[in-house]
């Protein structure tokens, strides 16, 4: 395999430099990063309903967007997987969003293989009969989330017409001139009939659909939806039922917090979903709730210029209340059995609960990261598994008794000294985090350490394969990744524990975790760095204004001033559940958590990174913090990545971010007698 041979060459080169005792250099770290980029990443997985076939999407090393869609017959593991593609000549293209037909013989998916490179819907025979994929749409706009109807005659789809630049809140914001947001784009539910490729818009034009799920009889879909603009209003989304034939819409649930992952019971009489305090669309976490769905939905809701009509909705039951874990993905395979993926005390888990509540059963739990596709029987599954030291691979079988299907990265080894789950107590509450140590230095010197604070704050660190962690440990750094209050993994009360308290309780958890690490691991307390992106960027800015325990910092897409941020970001609705009021009603709660107000306390050299067109955290926040540091004589640097949004998408910018971060810590953490050399992942 060509990529493997290249990675071996890079690994040998770096290990040779290590043996020679040469000083570490940016070139060595760059070679390590390049080797990591040659790994094959499995971007999604889908098991056929009958569990006989598995499809997955794997990256094409050396390309930014290209991916291969592969299918394997599980009854014949000796056979090589078959590529399914819409590309006529096999040329690389972006393909994904897989969905199996109910009989498990056809795959529908999105592909950029056609003219214009916009994603369109295709369907292909995946049963072994072969034949080219057939294009079903020619939409000018954005398509997402194809799902086969239960009868197999059509495919559901989410469509934004005429807005090719609608890239979501994490993508680069469209440049706004003239009358701003005169007509925000609307994402609607549509149906494409497979036989004649006819597309029909179904949901109301005044409703932005975020997710949907077909009812078992195909008569309606359950949706999570909000008023446009959807990027800004997801935090006020509700659960509705939309009639597939008429588009008539009924309110099913008006949540207190955020909702995601609608899942129907097999008889179509109940609907389950995840509800909880969430800070980012797509980063789901919360409790599992169940609501009864009347056979006749009489209360219809109209959408337009006026607010939706108030209607009576049935109460929902929380069936996981008090669970010390966070549900993230939801399935309803059998009448009396809900299955969900969860984060539990820093580990991944699969759990089951009865739809009427009761004891939650742990089906599997492990110190790794998993992506799960569940078969119709609720037992057979396909999972992508990875960990700190193991690159992603595909496994299939009964839950917890999986057998490995792929060996795409079988010869990848990330050199680390130890991986530990660290627990400590703060304010009477147990807190957890992950510590990754580098290969021990032969001299016995303690390692410098970087504390990496996750974004969100409603998110959680699992021990997943990470280029950043691999690069840091290969360069001789220990990496500490805490899950402070506000994180997933210890129940909904823990997630909500930093409401109206940003930077106080959560940061005290981080410092207490740092104390726990220093008391038990060979880490140098005098060489401590801190970094993070988004909310992690905020806590990094906050950290250097509150303590001198960190000698260097790198803040990415951080929030320096919650007051100015409120009026300039495009998703301010997320702040209302956290702060309890708008900045106009209670400015003091925003002021007390703003790093800019403590900026005179900063002594640590601080690198500030930001995307130029970030709509979630505008680059003005980076400018504001950097200007203050520069004015006050603190060593600082500001880097703005051109045409990037909240998440950096261009490979050259992703690489620069990590190498620049490593350079900053190398240059600004106090030097030991000599620093351990870069250790590259080997193939």
C-alpha positions as CSV (number, residue, x, y, z in Angstrom):
1,X,0.0,0.0,0.0
2,X,1.6,3.2,-1.1
3,X,0.5,5.4,1.8
4,X,1.9,2.9,4.3
5,X,5.4,2.9,2.7
6,X,5.5,6.6,2.8
7,X,4.6,6.7,6.5
8,X,7.2,4.1,7.2
9,X,9.9,6.2,5.6
10,X,8.8,9.3,7.6
11,X,8.8,7.3,10.8
12,X,12.3,5.9,10.2
13,X,13.6,9.4,9.5
14,X,12.2,10.8,12.7
15,X,13.3,7.9,14.9
16,X,16.8,8.3,13.3
17,X,16.9,11.9,14.4
18,X,15.8,10.8,17.9
19,X,18.6,8.2,18.2
20,X,21.2,10.8,17.0
21,X,20.4,13.2,19.9
22,X,19.8,16.0,17.5
23,X,17.8,19.0,18.7
24,X,14.1,18.9,17.9
25,X,13.1,20.9,14.8
26,X,9.9,22.1,13.2
27,X,10.7,19.7,10.3
28,X,10.5,16.7,12.5
29,X,7.1,17.7,13.9
30,X,5.9,18.5,10.3
31,X,7.0,15.0,9.2
32,X,5.1,13.5,12.2
33,X,2.0,15.5,11.2
34,X,2.3,14.4,7.6
35,X,2.5,10.8,8.6
36,X,-0.7,11.1,10.7
37,X,-2.5,12.6,7.7
38,X,-1.8,9.5,5.7
39,X,-4.0,7.4,8.0
40,X,-7.3,6.2,6.5
41,X,-10.1,7.7,8.5
42,X,-13.6,6.1,8.5
43,X,-16.0,8.9,8.3
44,X,-19.3,7.0,8.7
45,X,-20.6,3.5,8.8
46,X,-24.0,2.0,8.0
47,X,-25.2,-1.6,8.6
48,X,-28.0,-2.9,6.4
49,X,-31.3,-3.5,8.2
50,X,-30.9,-7.3,8.1
51,X,-27.3,-7.1,9.2
52,X,-25.9,-8.9,6.2
53,X,-23.9,-6.0,4.6
54,X,-22.0,-3.1,5.9
55,X,-21.1,0.1,4.1
56,X,-18.6,2.7,5.2
57,X,-17.0,5.9,3.9
58,X,-13.2,6.0,4.2
59,X,-10.9,9.0,3.5
60,X,-8.5,9.0,0.5
61,X,-5.1,10.0,2.0
62,X,-3.5,13.0,0.4
63,X,-6.9,14.6,-0.5
64,X,-9.0,17.1,1.4
65,X,-12.5,16.0,0.6
66,X,-12.4,12.8,-1.5
67,X,-13.8,9.6,0.1
68,X,-14.4,6.0,-0.9
69,X,-17.8,4.4,-0.3
70,X,-17.1,0.6,0.4
71,X,-19.5,-2.3,0.9
72,X,-18.8,-5.7,2.3
73,X,-20.8,-8.9,2.5
74,X,-20.4,-10.0,6.1
75,X,-21.1,-13.7,5.3
76,X,-17.9,-13.7,3.1
77,X,-15.2,-11.9,5.1
78,X,-12.6,-13.4,2.7
79,X,-13.9,-11.2,-0.1
80,X,-12.5,-7.8,-0.7
81,X,-15.0,-4.9,-0.2
82,X,-16.7,-3.5,-3.3
83,X,-16.5,0.2,-4.1
84,X,-19.8,1.9,-4.8
85,X,-19.6,5.3,-6.5
86,X,-21.4,7.8,-8.6
87,X,-18.1,8.7,-10.3
88,X,-18.3,7.4,-13.9
89,X,-14.5,7.1,-14.3
90,X,-13.7,6.3,-10.7
91,X,-12.2,9.7,-10.1
92,X,-12.0,10.8,-6.5
93,X,-15.0,12.7,-5.2
94,X,-16.8,13.4,-1.9
95,X,-19.4,10.8,-1.1
96,X,-21.3,10.0,2.0
97,X,-24.6,10.3,4.0
98,X,-25.4,6.6,3.5
99,X,-28.8,5.1,3.9
100,X,-29.9,1.5,3.1
101,X,-33.2,0.6,1.5
102,X,-35.5,-1.5,3.8
103,X,-34.6,-4.7,1.9
104,X,-30.9,-4.0,2.3
105,X,-30.2,-4.2,-1.5
106,X,-29.8,-0.6,-2.5
107,X,-27.8,2.3,-1.1
108,X,-28.8,6.0,-1.4
109,X,-26.0,8.5,-0.8
110,X,-24.8,12.0,-1.6
111,X,-22.0,12.6,-4.1
112,X,-20.2,15.5,-5.7
113,X,-19.5,13.3,-8.9
114,X,-21.8,15.3,-11.1
115,X,-21.5,18.6,-12.9
116,X,-20.7,21.6,-10.7
117,X,-19.4,19.5,-7.8
118,X,-22.5,20.2,-5.7
119,X,-23.7,17.2,-3.7
120,X,-26.7,15.4,-5.3
121,X,-28.6,12.3,-4.4
122,X,-27.7,9.0,-6.0
123,X,-29.0,5.4,-5.6
124,X,-27.0,2.3,-6.4
125,X,-27.5,-1.5,-6.3
126,X,-25.3,-2.8,-3.4
127,X,-26.4,-6.5,-3.5
128,X,-23.7,-7.6,-5.8
129,X,-25.6,-7.2,-9.0
130,X,-23.5,-4.1,-9.8
131,X,-24.4,-1.3,-12.2
132,X,-23.7,2.4,-12.1
133,X,-25.3,4.6,-9.5
134,X,-28.3,6.6,-10.7
135,X,-28.6,10.3,-10.1
136,X,-32.0,11.3,-8.6
137,X,-31.7,15.1,-8.0
138,X,-30.4,18.2,-9.8
139,X,-31.0,20.7,-7.0
140,X,-29.3,24.0,-6.9
141,X,-28.6,24.3,-3.2
142,X,-27.7,22.2,-0.3
143,X,-28.8,18.6,0.3
144,X,-28.5,16.6,3.6
145,X,-29.7,13.5,5.5
146,X,-31.2,11.1,2.9
147,X,-33.4,8.4,4.5
148,X,-35.3,5.7,2.7
149,X,-39.1,5.6,3.3
150,X,-40.3,2.4,5.1
151,X,-41.9,1.1,1.9
152,X,-38.7,1.6,-0.2
153,X,-40.3,3.7,-2.9
154,X,-38.8,7.0,-2.0
155,X,-36.0,8.8,-0.2
156,X,-36.5,11.6,2.3
157,X,-34.1,14.5,2.1
158,X,-33.4,17.9,3.8
159,X,-33.1,20.6,1.2
160,X,-32.0,24.3,1.2
161,X,-32.9,25.6,-2.3
162,X,-30.8,28.3,-4.0
163,X,-28.2,28.8,-1.2
164,X,-25.1,26.9,-2.1
165,X,-23.1,28.9,0.5
166,X,-25.3,27.8,3.4
167,X,-22.5,25.9,5.2
168,X,-23.9,25.9,8.7
169,X,-22.8,27.7,11.8
170,X,-19.3,26.1,11.8
171,X,-18.5,27.0,8.2
172,X,-17.3,30.3,6.9
173,X,-20.0,32.9,7.1
174,X,-21.3,34.4,3.9
175,X,-20.1,38.0,3.4
176,X,-23.0,40.3,4.2
177,X,-23.7,43.5,2.3
178,X,-26.8,45.5,1.6
179,X,-29.8,44.5,3.6
180,X,-28.6,41.8,6.0
181,X,-30.5,38.6,6.3
182,X,-33.5,39.9,4.3
183,X,-34.5,36.3,3.6
184,X,-32.6,33.6,5.6
185,X,-32.4,30.2,4.0
186,X,-34.9,27.5,5.0
187,X,-34.1,23.8,5.2
188,X,-37.2,21.8,4.3
189,X,-38.1,18.1,4.3
190,X,-38.6,16.8,0.8
191,X,-39.4,13.4,-0.7
192,X,-37.8,12.0,-3.9
193,X,-39.6,9.1,-5.6
194,X,-37.0,6.6,-6.7
195,X,-38.8,5.4,-9.9
196,X,-39.2,8.7,-11.6
197,X,-36.7,10.9,-9.6
198,X,-39.4,13.4,-8.8
199,X,-38.7,15.8,-5.9
200,X,-41.5,17.1,-3.8
201,X,-41.2,19.7,-1.0
202,X,-43.3,18.6,2.0
203,X,-42.7,20.6,5.2
204,X,-43.9,24.2,5.6
205,X,-41.8,27.0,4.1
206,X,-41.8,28.8,7.4
207,X,-40.1,25.9,9.3
208,X,-36.4,25.1,9.4
209,X,-35.9,21.4,9.8
210,X,-32.9,20.2,11.7
211,X,-33.5,16.4,11.9
212,X,-36.2,14.0,10.9
213,X,-37.3,10.4,11.3
214,X,-39.8,8.4,9.2
215,X,-42.7,6.9,11.2
216,X,-42.9,3.1,10.7
217,X,-45.9,3.3,8.3
218,X,-44.3,6.2,6.3
219,X,-47.3,8.4,6.8
220,X,-45.4,11.1,8.6
221,X,-42.0,12.2,9.9
222,X,-41.1,13.4,13.3
223,X,-38.8,16.5,13.0
224,X,-36.9,18.8,15.3
225,X,-37.4,22.2,13.8
226,X,-37.4,26.0,14.5
227,X,-38.2,29.2,12.9
228,X,-35.7,30.5,10.3
229,X,-32.8,31.4,10.5
230,X,-32.1,27.8,11.6
231,X,-28.4,28.4,12.5
232,X,-29.5,30.9,15.1
233,X,-32.7,29.3,16.3
234,X,-31.7,25.7,16.8
235,X,-31.6,26.3,20.6
236,X,-35.4,26.9,20.6
237,X,-36.3,24.0,18.3
238,X,-39.4,21.9,19.0
239,X,-40.5,18.4,18.1
240,X,-43.2,18.2,15.4
241,X,-45.0,15.6,13.3
242,X,-45.2,16.5,9.6
243,X,-47.7,14.5,7.4
244,X,-45.7,13.1,4.4
245,X,-48.6,13.5,2.1
246,X,-49.9,17.0,2.9
247,X,-47.2,18.7,4.9
248,X,-49.6,19.4,7.7
249,X,-47.7,19.9,10.9
250,X,-48.5,19.1,14.6
251,X,-46.6,20.0,17.7
252,X,-45.5,17.0,19.7
253,X,-43.2,18.4,22.3
254,X,-42.1,21.9,23.5
255,X,-38.8,21.3,25.3
256,X,-37.3,23.2,28.2
257,X,-33.8,22.6,26.8
258,X,-32.5,21.4,23.4
259,X,-33.7,18.3,21.5
260,X,-32.2,15.9,19.0
261,X,-32.3,12.3,17.7
262,X,-36.0,11.6,17.2
263,X,-36.7,7.9,17.1
264,X,-40.1,6.2,16.6
265,X,-41.3,3.1,18.5
266,X,-41.9,0.1,16.2
267,X,-45.7,0.6,16.4
268,X,-45.5,4.3,15.7
269,X,-47.4,5.2,18.9
270,X,-44.5,6.7,20.8
271,X,-41.6,8.9,20.0
272,X,-38.3,9.1,21.8
273,X,-35.7,11.8,21.7
274,X,-32.7,13.3,23.6
275,X,-33.2,16.5,25.5
276,X,-30.6,18.4,27.5
277,X,-28.6,21.5,27.7
278,X,-26.5,21.5,24.5
279,X,-24.2,24.3,23.3
280,X,-23.7,23.1,19.7
281,X,-26.0,21.7,17.1
282,X,-24.8,18.2,16.1
283,X,-23.0,17.7,19.4
284,X,-25.9,15.9,21.1
285,X,-26.1,15.1,24.8
286,X,-28.8,14.7,27.4
287,X,-31.5,12.4,28.8
288,X,-33.8,10.1,26.9
289,X,-37.4,11.3,26.9
290,X,-40.5,9.5,25.5
291,X,-43.8,11.0,24.4
292,X,-47.1,9.3,23.3
293,X,-48.2,10.2,19.8
294,X,-52.0,10.2,19.3
295,X,-53.3,8.3,16.3
296,X,-55.2,11.4,15.2
297,X,-53.1,14.6,15.4
298,X,-55.9,17.2,15.4
299,X,-53.9,20.3,16.6
300,X,-52.2,21.7,13.5
301,X,-49.7,24.4,13.6
302,X,-49.4,27.2,11.0
303,X,-46.1,28.9,10.2
304,X,-45.6,32.3,8.5
305,X,-45.1,35.8,9.6
306,X,-47.0,35.2,12.9
307,X,-45.9,33.0,15.7
308,X,-47.1,29.4,15.7
309,X,-50.5,28.8,17.3
310,X,-50.4,27.6,20.9
311,X,-51.6,24.1,21.2
312,X,-51.9,21.4,23.9
313,X,-49.1,18.8,23.8
314,X,-48.9,15.6,25.7
315,X,-46.3,15.5,28.5
316,X,-43.0,13.7,27.9
317,X,-41.5,11.2,30.3
318,X,-37.8,11.3,31.2
319,X,-36.7,7.6,31.2
320,X,-33.1,8.2,32.2
321,X,-33.5,10.8,34.9
322,X,-30.6,10.8,37.3
323,X,-28.4,8.6,35.1
324,X,-24.7,9.4,35.6
325,X,-24.1,9.3,31.9
326,X,-25.0,11.4,28.8
327,X,-27.0,9.9,25.9
328,X,-25.7,10.9,22.5
329,X,-27.3,8.7,19.9
330,X,-30.6,6.9,20.0
331,X,-32.3,3.8,18.5
332,X,-35.7,2.1,19.2
333,X,-35.3,-1.4,17.8
334,X,-37.9,-3.3,19.9
335,X,-41.2,-2.3,21.5
336,X,-39.9,-2.4,25.0
337,X,-36.3,-1.6,24.5
338,X,-34.6,1.7,23.7
339,X,-30.8,1.5,23.0
340,X,-28.6,4.5,23.2
341,X,-24.9,5.4,22.8
342,X,-23.6,7.3,25.8
343,X,-20.6,9.0,27.4
344,X,-20.1,7.6,30.9
345,X,-17.3,9.0,33.1
346,X,-15.0,9.6,30.2
347,X,-15.7,6.3,28.4
348,X,-18.0,5.3,25.6
349,X,-20.9,3.0,26.3
350,X,-24.0,1.4,24.8
351,X,-27.0,1.3,27.2
352,X,-30.6,0.1,27.1
353,X,-33.7,1.2,28.9
354,X,-37.4,0.3,28.8
355,X,-39.6,3.1,27.2
356,X,-41.5,3.3,30.4
357,X,-38.4,3.9,32.5
358,X,-36.7,1.8,35.1
359,X,-33.2,0.4,35.4
360,X,-30.7,1.3,32.7
361,X,-28.6,-1.7,31.5
362,X,-25.1,-1.2,30.3
363,X,-24.6,-3.4,27.2
364,X,-20.9,-2.4,26.7
365,X,-18.5,0.2,28.0
366,X,-14.9,0.9,27.2
367,X,-12.0,3.4,27.2
368,X,-12.4,4.4,23.6
369,X,-14.5,6.3,21.0
370,X,-17.1,4.5,19.0
371,X,-19.5,5.4,16.1
372,X,-22.4,2.9,16.0
373,X,-24.9,1.6,13.4
374,X,-27.5,-0.7,14.8
375,X,-29.3,-3.5,12.8
376,X,-33.0,-4.0,12.8
377,X,-32.8,-6.6,15.6
378,X,-31.2,-4.2,18.0
379,X,-28.3,-6.6,18.7
380,X,-26.3,-6.8,15.5
381,X,-24.2,-3.7,15.0
382,X,-21.3,-2.1,13.1
383,X,-19.0,0.2,14.9
384,X,-16.0,2.3,14.2
385,X,-13.6,2.0,17.1
386,X,-10.6,4.1,17.9
387,X,-8.6,5.1,21.0
388,X,-5.6,7.3,22.0
389,X,-3.1,4.7,20.6
390,X,-5.3,2.9,18.0
391,X,-6.4,4.5,14.7
392,X,-10.0,3.9,13.6
393,X,-11.1,0.5,12.3
394,X,-14.5,-1.1,11.5
395,X,-15.9,-3.9,13.6
396,X,-19.2,-5.8,13.3
397,X,-21.2,-8.4,15.3
398,X,-23.3,-8.5,18.4
399,X,-22.9,-5.6,20.7
400,X,-19.7,-6.0,22.7
401,X,-18.7,-9.2,20.8
402,X,-17.5,-7.4,17.7
403,X,-15.1,-8.9,15.1
404,X,-12.7,-6.7,13.2
405,X,-13.6,-6.1,9.5
406,X,-11.0,-3.6,8.3
407,X,-7.3,-3.3,8.9
408,X,-6.8,0.0,7.1
409,X,-4.4,1.2,9.8
410,X,-3.2,-2.1,11.2
411,X,0.5,-1.0,11.3
412,X,0.0,2.4,12.9
413,X,1.4,2.7,16.4
414,X,1.4,6.0,18.4
415,X,4.3,6.0,20.8
416,X,3.1,7.0,24.3
417,X,4.3,6.2,27.8
418,X,0.9,5.7,29.5
419,X,-2.8,6.6,29.1
420,X,-4.6,7.2,32.4
421,X,-8.1,8.1,33.4
422,X,-7.7,10.6,36.3
423,X,-10.4,11.3,38.8
424,X,-10.6,13.9,41.5
425,X,-13.2,15.6,43.7
426,X,-14.2,19.3,43.7
427,X,-17.0,20.8,45.6
428,X,-18.1,17.3,46.6
429,X,-18.5,16.3,43.0
430,X,-16.3,13.6,41.3
431,X,-14.6,15.0,38.1
432,X,-12.7,13.0,35.5
433,X,-10.2,13.6,32.8
434,X,-7.6,11.8,30.6
435,X,-3.8,12.0,30.9
436,X,-1.5,10.9,28.1
437,X,2.2,10.7,29.0
438,X,5.0,10.7,26.5
439,X,7.6,7.8,26.3
440,X,9.7,8.4,29.4
441,X,12.9,10.3,28.9
442,X,15.9,8.1,29.6
443,X,17.3,10.7,31.9
444,X,14.3,10.5,34.2
445,X,13.4,14.2,33.8
446,X,9.8,15.1,34.3
447,X,7.8,16.0,31.1
448,X,6.3,19.4,30.3
449,X,2.5,19.3,30.0
450,X,-0.2,20.9,28.0
451,X,-3.7,21.1,29.4
452,X,-6.2,20.9,26.5
453,X,-9.7,22.2,27.4
454,X,-12.5,20.9,25.1
455,X,-15.0,23.2,23.4
456,X,-18.7,23.3,24.0
457,X,-19.0,23.6,27.0
458,X,-21.5,20.8,26.5
459,X,-19.2,18.2,25.2
460,X,-16.8,15.6,26.6
461,X,-13.4,14.2,26.0
462,X,-13.3,10.5,25.2
463,X,-10.0,8.7,24.7
464,X,-10.1,9.0,20.9
465,X,-7.4,9.0,18.3
466,X,-6.3,12.6,17.9
467,X,-3.5,14.1,15.7
468,X,-3.0,16.9,18.2
469,X,-2.5,14.5,21.1
470,X,-0.2,12.2,19.0
471,X,1.8,15.2,17.9
472,X,2.2,16.6,21.4
473,X,3.2,13.3,23.0
474,X,5.6,12.5,20.1
475,X,7.2,15.8,20.9
476,X,7.8,15.0,24.5
477,X,4.7,16.7,26.1
478,X,2.2,15.1,28.5
479,X,-1.3,16.0,27.6
480,X,-4.1,16.5,30.2
481,X,-7.7,16.6,28.9
482,X,-10.2,17.4,31.8
483,X,-13.9,17.0,31.7
484,X,-15.0,19.8,34.1
485,X,-18.5,20.6,35.2
486,X,-20.5,21.5,32.1
487,X,-19.2,18.4,30.3
488,X,-21.0,15.3,29.1
489,X,-20.5,12.0,30.9
490,X,-21.8,12.4,34.4
491,X,-25.5,13.2,33.9
492,X,-27.6,16.2,33.1
493,X,-27.1,17.9,36.5
494,X,-23.3,18.0,35.9
495,X,-23.8,19.4,32.4
496,X,-25.9,22.2,33.9
497,X,-23.5,22.9,36.8
498,X,-21.8,25.8,35.1
499,X,-24.9,27.8,34.1
500,X,-24.4,31.5,35.0
501,X,-20.9,30.5,36.3
502,X,-18.6,30.4,33.3
503,X,-15.0,30.5,34.3
504,X,-15.5,29.9,38.0
505,X,-16.6,26.4,38.9
506,X,-15.5,24.8,35.7
507,X,-12.0,26.4,35.9
508,X,-11.7,25.4,39.5
509,X,-12.3,21.8,38.3
510,X,-9.5,22.2,35.8
511,X,-7.0,23.4,38.4
512,X,-8.0,20.7,40.9
513,X,-7.4,18.2,38.1
514,X,-4.0,19.7,37.4
515,X,-3.2,19.2,41.1
516,X,-4.3,15.6,40.9
517,X,-2.0,15.0,37.9
518,X,1.0,16.7,39.4
519,X,0.6,14.6,42.6
520,X,0.6,11.3,40.7
521,X,2.5,11.7,37.4
522,X,6.0,12.5,36.3
523,X,5.1,16.0,35.1
524,X,7.1,19.2,35.6
525,X,5.0,21.8,37.5
526,X,7.3,24.6,36.2
527,X,6.6,23.8,32.5
528,X,2.8,24.0,32.1
529,X,0.9,25.2,29.0
530,X,-2.8,25.5,28.3
531,X,-4.8,25.5,25.0
532,X,-8.3,25.1,23.7
533,X,-10.6,26.0,20.9
534,X,-14.0,27.8,21.1
535,X,-15.2,27.4,24.8
536,X,-11.7,25.9,25.4
537,X,-10.3,29.1,23.9
538,X,-12.4,31.1,26.3
539,X,-11.2,29.1,29.3
540,X,-7.6,29.5,28.0
541,X,-8.0,33.3,27.9
542,X,-9.7,33.1,31.4
543,X,-6.9,30.9,32.8
544,X,-4.1,33.4,32.0
545,X,-6.1,36.2,33.7
546,X,-6.7,34.2,36.9
547,X,-3.5,32.3,37.7
548,X,0.2,32.3,37.0
549,X,0.4,28.5,36.9
550,X,0.6,28.3,33.1
551,X,3.8,29.6,31.5
552,X,2.4,29.7,28.0
553,X,-1.0,29.6,26.3
554,X,-2.7,29.2,22.9
555,X,-6.3,30.4,22.7
556,X,-8.2,29.3,19.5
557,X,-11.5,31.0,18.6
558,X,-11.9,32.1,22.2
559,X,-14.3,34.6,23.7
560,X,-12.6,37.5,25.4
561,X,-15.6,39.7,26.2
562,X,-19.1,38.1,26.6
563,X,-20.8,41.5,26.3
564,X,-19.3,42.5,22.9
565,X,-19.6,38.9,21.8
566,X,-23.4,38.8,22.4
567,X,-24.0,41.6,19.9
568,X,-21.7,40.3,17.1
569,X,-22.1,36.6,16.9
570,X,-24.7,34.9,14.7
571,X,-25.9,32.3,17.2
572,X,-26.6,34.3,20.4
573,X,-29.6,32.2,21.2
574,X,-27.3,29.6,22.7
575,X,-26.3,32.0,25.5
576,X,-29.8,32.4,26.9
577,X,-30.1,28.9,28.6
578,X,-26.6,29.4,30.0
579,X,-26.8,33.0,31.2
580,X,-30.5,32.9,32.0
581,X,-31.1,36.3,30.4
582,X,-29.9,38.5,27.6
583,X,-27.0,40.8,28.0
584,X,-29.4,43.7,27.8
585,X,-31.4,42.5,30.8
586,X,-28.5,41.2,33.0
587,X,-25.2,42.6,31.8
588,X,-23.4,41.9,35.0
589,X,-23.6,38.1,34.6
590,X,-21.8,38.5,31.3
591,X,-19.3,41.0,32.7
592,X,-18.1,38.8,35.6
593,X,-17.1,36.0,33.2
594,X,-15.3,38.1,30.6
595,X,-11.5,37.5,30.5
596,X,-10.9,41.0,29.2
597,X,-11.7,42.4,32.6
598,X,-8.8,40.6,34.2
599,X,-6.3,41.1,31.3
600,X,-3.9,43.2,33.5
601,X,-3.1,40.0,35.4
602,X,-1.7,38.2,32.3
603,X,2.0,37.3,32.3
604,X,2.0,34.1,30.2
605,X,3.0,34.5,26.5
606,X,-0.3,33.9,24.7
607,X,-0.9,33.0,21.0
608,X,-4.3,33.9,19.7
609,X,-5.8,32.0,16.7
610,X,-9.0,32.7,14.8
611,X,-10.9,32.0,11.5
612,X,-11.5,35.1,9.5
613,X,-15.2,34.4,8.8
614,X,-16.2,32.7,12.0
615,X,-19.9,33.3,12.7
616,X,-20.0,31.4,16.0
617,X,-17.1,33.4,17.6
618,X,-16.3,36.4,15.5
619,X,-12.6,37.2,14.9
620,X,-13.1,40.5,16.7
621,X,-12.9,38.5,20.0
622,X,-9.3,37.5,19.1
623,X,-8.4,41.0,18.0
624,X,-9.8,42.4,21.3
625,X,-7.8,40.1,23.5
626,X,-4.6,40.4,21.4
627,X,-4.7,44.2,21.4
628,X,-5.1,44.3,25.2
629,X,-2.1,41.9,25.7
630,X,0.1,43.8,23.2
631,X,-0.8,47.2,24.8
632,X,0.1,45.8,28.3
633,X,3.4,44.5,27.1
634,X,2.6,40.7,27.2
635,X,4.3,38.6,24.6
636,X,1.5,37.7,22.1
637,X,0.8,36.9,18.5
638,X,-2.5,37.0,16.5
639,X,-3.0,34.7,13.5
640,X,-6.2,35.0,11.4
641,X,-6.8,32.1,9.0
642,X,-8.2,33.4,5.7
643,X,-11.8,32.4,4.7
644,X,-12.2,30.0,7.6
645,X,-15.1,29.7,9.9
646,X,-15.4,28.3,13.4
647,X,-13.8,25.0,12.3
648,X,-10.7,25.2,10.1
649,X,-11.3,23.3,6.9
650,X,-8.3,23.8,4.7
651,X,-5.6,21.2,5.3
652,X,-2.8,23.8,5.2
653,X,-4.5,25.8,8.0
654,X,-5.2,22.7,10.1
655,X,-1.5,21.8,9.9
656,X,-0.3,25.3,10.6
657,X,-2.5,25.5,13.7
658,X,-1.0,22.5,15.3
659,X,2.6,23.1,14.4
660,X,2.3,26.8,15.3
661,X,0.9,25.7,18.7
662,X,3.7,23.3,19.3
663,X,6.3,26.0,18.3
664,X,4.7,28.4,20.8
665,X,5.0,25.9,23.7
666,X,8.6,25.0,22.6
667,X,9.6,28.6,22.6
668,X,7.8,29.8,25.7
669,X,7.8,27.0,28.3
670,X,11.0,27.1,30.5
671,X,13.6,24.8,29.0
672,X,14.9,21.8,30.8
673,X,18.5,20.7,30.3
674,X,17.4,19.1,27.0
675,X,14.0,18.4,25.6
676,X,12.9,14.9,24.5
677,X,12.9,14.6,20.7
678,X,10.0,14.1,18.4
679,X,8.7,10.5,18.2
680,X,6.7,9.8,15.1
681,X,3.8,7.4,14.8
682,X,5.1,4.3,13.1
683,X,3.7,2.1,10.4
